[in-house]
Amino acid sequence: MSRGVLVTGASRGVGAAVAAAFAQGGDRVVLHCRGAVEEAERVRAGLPGDGHAVLTADLGDPAAIPVLVDESARLLGRIDVLVNNAALFVAEPVAGSRRIGHPLAETSYEEWVSVWRRTLAVNLEGTAHVTWCVARHMLDVAPADGVRRGAIVNVGSRGAYRGEPDMPGYGAAKAGVHSLGQSLAVSLAPHDITVTSIAPGFIATDLTAAMLEGPAGDAIRAQSPFNRTATPEEVAAAIHWLASTPATWATGAVLDYNGASYLH
């Protein structure tokens, strides 16, 4: 049975790989992006099957989120799976990326406040608001026969545990995402909706390519005893499983997925 899937932040990297994993499984996917429409459309065009679409929204704007979810539901008929992947990743500057660092000792108070507000607005509040809208839709619209009422998978980070000295706002937001997922797993289980999270380590994407190819690359790879980083496809495969019926009993779990680069 084909499911309707909404993937936020799906124009590149892990989000694009997640969209591909669900489409390859026969599902219909709405790919959300903030503004990278051309990139998202290229991802959509490469997906197998029919019924896929691209929608835009700034998840830092609470008013934009109900519109995104309502239109996704209209296009899909029903949202059976939500993957909260979109995030503002705040780290050291990398050529060609939007990433900026905010280590406390090197950041002015004005910059500190601005970065924290934007990071929490997108990474934590945006995730919470999208989840509210989608979960209420799942409660209001009956699933097809043989399909669970709903599955929600949040993309967190190992940074929630090991600390992010150069981007504490990002680490704190991801810790909040993990906690949010556990709270909602308990709240929504009686309604046959599962909520899980995945906490990846470093992932080899186009956004991290400059770091991996630069002087820090060897040290990053050495964080794992496999001496490499994860691929987007590996992370997408785990997310796809977390959204499956056999993974029902994993609800509330935060899956460490970092190649043993951080154990706790």
C-alpha angles and dihedrals in degrees: 000000000000114000130206110240130189115198117186119210092020103149095095147352119014094356092056091047090050091052089051093049093054094042090051087054090057098261128134114239136202108203113208123203134167098225110326093103097152092052092046091049090053089053091048092049090056096052119106118238132023138279099058122139144176124231131178131217139147103237089200087070110075091199092060095055102071088050091052093049095044092051091045089052091049092051095043098036088226134015107230098165133032122192111192099204104137114109142157103235109207113195142123115319115276122185111259096012135101093231122126130174128230109189106172097236092053102038128086118231091247092052091044093055093045095050094046093049094050095041094050092041092058106026101040111013093038090052091048094049096046089048092051092051095045095043091051088051090051090052094049100044119059116231124238118266112285094017123111114241092249151329126205122190121188122202106221129161144241083239088079087070110029097041132247107233094180095042109027093160090061093048092048092048092051091049086054091050090054091049092046090053093052093048093049093044088064093041097049102036092089086059094053093251118131125206122195136162135210123210108201127188123216113336126199105236135142089265092057097038094097092053093046092049093046134074092287094054098091093048092049092051091046090061086082122057086227086065093226142080129249122269121231089242092058092052091045091053091054092048091049090054093047088057093051128100093245088060094058093110090056091070111134092024126128106211113215104218107172109113091255089297089132126022126184 
